């Protein structure tokens, strides 16, 4: 279920303003920037064929950042937001149509 959710976030986030601005850097720098600026740490990981999807979250604030990491370590933000749910109940958000 988590893999499906991460794939959906990744797919839908390509229209995100953050992605179009191209916020990219090394993974080490991305991790440090997200920790310093937003208190976010990596909490979810999904493996792709040629990349990884890493979700950074701040449990206290509920913020999140989705980052795609390429084989050579280039990391790009593809989505940011608030209200990350750690124990989601999709039926609550989608009116029971899950």
N, C-alpha and C positions, 0 to 999 in steps of 0.2 A: 504494500500500500504506500509506504514512504517513497519507494522508487517511482511509482506512478505519479505521486504528488510532485516530486522533484522534477520529473520529466515534463509535466504540465507547466510548472512554474517557468522552467527553462524555455519551453516552446512559446508560451505567451509573452515572456518578457523581452523577446527580440524587438518588440515595438516600444519598449521602455525608453524614455528620454535619456536615461543614464547610458544605455547601450549605444544609442546613436551618438553620444558625445565621446565614446571611446575611452572610458576610465580604465586604463590598463597599466600594469606594473608587474614586477616580479612577485611571486607568491609571498616571499619573506616580507617584502615591503607592504603588500596588501594586508597581510595578517597584522603587522604592526600598526598600520594606519587605522584599520578598523578597531583595533583594541584601544589605541590612544584617543581617537576621535569619538567613538560611539560605545566603547566598552563591550564590543562584540567579539566573541570567540567562535571558532569552528565547532559546530555541533552536529552537522549532518554531512554525509559524503555519498555521492553517487558516481559510479564508474561508467564511463562511456568507452567507445572504441578507441578514440584518439584524445580523450580529455576526461576530466573529472568535473563534477559539479560540487561545490562546497557551499554550504549554507552557514553563515556566521550569524549568531543571535546574541541578544542581550536579554536574559530572562527577566530581569527587574523592569526594564523599560518596554519589553515586548517588540523591540526593533529587530530587523533582519536585513541581511544583504546576501544576495545570491551571486556567486562568483564562478566563472568557468575557467579552469586551469588547463592549458594546453600541454602537450608532451614536453616542450622545452621550458615549462614553468611560467610562461606568460599568463598572467591572470587578469581577467576582465570582469568588471561588475556588469550584471545583466538585469538585476532587479533590486530594489530597496523598498522598505515599507515598515509599517507598524502592525501591531496585533498578531505577531506570530503565535500560533497555537501549538503547544507541545503535545497535547492530548486532544487532537481535533475530533469533533463530532460533525462530520460533513452534513449529516442529515439535518442538523440544527440550522446550518447556513443555507442549505438548498431545499428547505421545506420538505424533508423526508423523501426526496426523489433520488436517493442514492442506491 
